[in-house]
Amino acid sequence: MFMHHAAMRWDKFEESYRAMEFSNGDTCWNGPDRSLKVRLRCGLNNELNGVDEPSRCEYVAVLSTPALCIEEKLKELKQKLQDMSSNQAGHDEL
């Protein structure tokens, strides 16, 4: 499994900071350099939830972290405020 190989190079964040991409890992036998995409999601602890290999030597991991929960909660609250404002605009008070 890829965890035993040399470190990869961090490339960038994607998906509004909900994913990190790493590249230039060890070269697979008769294949590409290993790469990794880490999908971040809200969770109570920093925890690796799984690693898949959708293509040869290309890995996708899911990492839960409380650091993402704040952003999710903020988006949720903004949406609620927007919904309330929309509902208020349709109700005229005497």
C-alpha positions as CSV (number, residue, x, y, z in Angstrom):
1,M,0.0,0.0,0.0
2,F,1.2,3.5,-0.7
3,M,1.7,4.5,3.0
4,H,5.1,2.7,2.9
5,H,6.5,4.9,0.1
6,A,8.4,8.1,0.0
7,A,6.7,11.4,0.6
8,M,4.8,13.1,-2.1
9,R,4.8,16.7,-3.0
10,W,1.7,18.8,-2.0
11,D,0.3,20.5,-5.1
12,K,-2.8,22.5,-4.1
13,F,-6.2,22.7,-2.5
14,E,-9.3,22.0,-4.6
15,E,-13.0,22.1,-4.2
16,S,-13.0,25.3,-1.9
17,Y,-10.4,23.7,0.4
18,R,-12.3,20.5,0.7
19,A,-9.6,18.5,-1.0
20,M,-5.8,18.4,-1.1
21,E,-3.8,17.0,-4.0
22,F,-0.3,15.4,-3.7
23,S,1.9,14.2,-6.6
24,N,5.3,13.0,-7.6
25,G,5.3,10.0,-5.3
26,D,7.3,6.9,-6.1
27,T,7.0,5.6,-9.6
28,C,4.8,2.5,-9.9
29,W,6.3,-0.5,-11.7
30,N,5.5,0.1,-15.3
31,G,3.2,2.9,-14.5
32,P,2.8,6.6,-13.4
33,D,4.1,8.3,-10.3
34,R,1.9,7.8,-7.3
35,S,-0.6,10.6,-6.5
36,L,-3.0,11.2,-3.7
37,K,-6.2,13.2,-3.3
38,V,-7.3,13.7,0.3
39,R,-11.0,14.6,0.6
40,L,-11.7,16.5,3.8
41,R,-15.0,16.3,5.7
42,C,-16.3,17.6,9.0
43,G,-15.7,15.2,12.0
44,L,-15.2,15.3,15.7
45,N,-11.6,14.1,15.4
46,N,-8.7,14.1,12.9
47,E,-9.3,10.6,11.5
48,L,-8.4,8.8,8.3
49,N,-11.7,7.2,7.2
50,G,-10.4,5.2,4.3
51,V,-8.1,5.0,1.3
52,D,-9.1,3.7,-2.2
53,E,-7.2,3.2,-5.4
54,P,-9.6,4.1,-8.2
55,S,-6.9,4.0,-10.8
56,R,-3.5,2.3,-10.7
57,C,-1.2,4.3,-8.4
58,E,-3.8,7.1,-7.9
59,Y,-5.1,7.1,-4.4
60,V,-8.1,8.9,-2.8
61,A,-8.3,9.2,1.0
62,V,-11.1,10.6,3.2
63,L,-10.0,12.5,6.3
64,S,-12.4,13.8,8.9
65,T,-11.3,16.9,10.8
66,P,-13.0,19.4,13.1
67,A,-11.3,22.2,11.2
68,L,-13.8,21.8,8.4
69,C,-16.9,21.9,10.7
70,I,-16.7,25.6,11.3
71,E,-16.9,26.4,7.6
72,E,-19.8,24.0,7.1
73,K,-21.7,25.5,10.0
74,L,-21.1,29.0,8.7
75,K,-22.5,28.1,5.3
76,E,-25.5,26.4,7.0
77,L,-26.2,29.6,9.0
78,K,-25.8,31.9,6.0
79,Q,-28.3,29.7,4.1
80,K,-30.8,29.8,7.0
81,L,-30.4,33.6,7.2
82,Q,-31.0,33.9,3.5
83,D,-34.1,31.7,3.7
84,M,-35.5,33.8,6.5
85,S,-34.9,37.0,4.6
86,S,-36.7,35.6,1.6
87,N,-39.6,34.5,3.7
88,Q,-39.8,37.9,5.4
89,A,-39.9,39.7,2.1
90,G,-43.2,37.9,1.2
91,H,-45.0,38.9,4.5
92,D,-46.3,42.4,5.0
93,E,-47.1,43.4,8.5
94,L,-49.9,45.8,9.5
